[in-house]
Amino acid sequence: MTPAIFLTYVAAAIAEIGGCFAFWAWLRLGRSMLWTIPGVTSLIGFAWLLTFVDTPAAGRAVAAYGGIYVAAAVVWLTAVEGVRLDRFDVCGVGLCLAGATVILWPR
């Protein structure tokens, strides 16, 4: 996985998690429905960013993105929600990132 693809995936993950959190905040935390406006914008940005991954198959780009998403979600878990990671979280992230790398491995 090249640094450019990795950074694109990281930006997409931030956009997706932020967009989903906006809906979580509205529906689960009692925040204003106005939270959905930046949420939807963020989710559109997420989808747009994935189009920059240099692979001929959209499914492969999305499948590999899954590993980066899992890692970003675990970072969010600690940074935003204050949850302490355990060894299963860390091992799971490692496996997901390895899988993403294998999926995008040059053929």
N, C-alpha and C positions, 0 to 999 in steps of 0.2 A: 504494500500500500504506500503510495507516494505521499510526501508531506502535504501536497496540494489537496489530494483526495481526503486525507485525514482531517485537514482543517475545514474542508467543505462539510464533511460529516459532523464535525464538532459544532459548527455554526448551525447546521440543520437540527442537531439534537437540542441545542439551546432553544432554538425557535419552537420546536415541537413541544418540548417539556414546558416552556413558558406559556405556550398557547393552551395546552391541556390544563396547566395549573390555574389559568384564568377561569376556566369552566369549573374546576374543582372549588376554587375560592367562591364562585357564585353559588354553586349548588350545594356544597358541603360545608362551607365556612360562613355562609350567610352574607357574603359581600354583595354589592350592587350588581344588577344585571349589566351595567355599563362595563364591567370587567370583560365581558365577552367581545367588546369591540377590539381592544388590543389582542385578545386571544385569537380571534379569527384572523386578524392581520398577521399575527405570528405564525399561525398554521399555514397560511398562504405562502409566507416566506420559506417555511420548511419545505413545502412541496417544490417551490421554485429552485431552492438550493440543490435539491437532489438531481435536478436536470443537468447540473454542472459536472457530475461524476462521469469521467471518460470511460464508459463501457457501452458496448453496443446493445446490451439487454437491460431494460429497466428493472426486471425482476432481480437480476444479479446485483444491481446497484442498491436496491431496497433491502435485499437479503444481507448484504455486507454491512449496510447501515445499521442493521439490528444490533450488531456487536457494539458499535460506537454508542448507540442509544442506551443500551444497558449500562455501559460505563458512565455515561453522562447522568443517567437517572440515579445511579448510586452516589455520584458526586453531589447531585441535588439533595439526595436523602440526608447527607451529612451537612452540607453547607446551608441549606435552607430549612430543613426540618429538624436538624440537630440530632439525628439518630447516629449512634456509634456503630461502625461496621464491625462485623465478625469475620472469621476466616472463610465462611461460606460465601459471604458477599464478595470478598476479595478473589477467591478462587473462581467463582462464577464469572466475574468480570474478565479475568484472565482467559478463561475458556472462550468466552464470547468474542474477545478481541482476536484470539488465535483463529477462530472460525471466520471472522470477517477478513482477516489477512489471506486465509486459504482461498476463500471465494473469489477475491480479487487478484489472486496470484496470476502473473502473466502466463499465458498459454502458448 
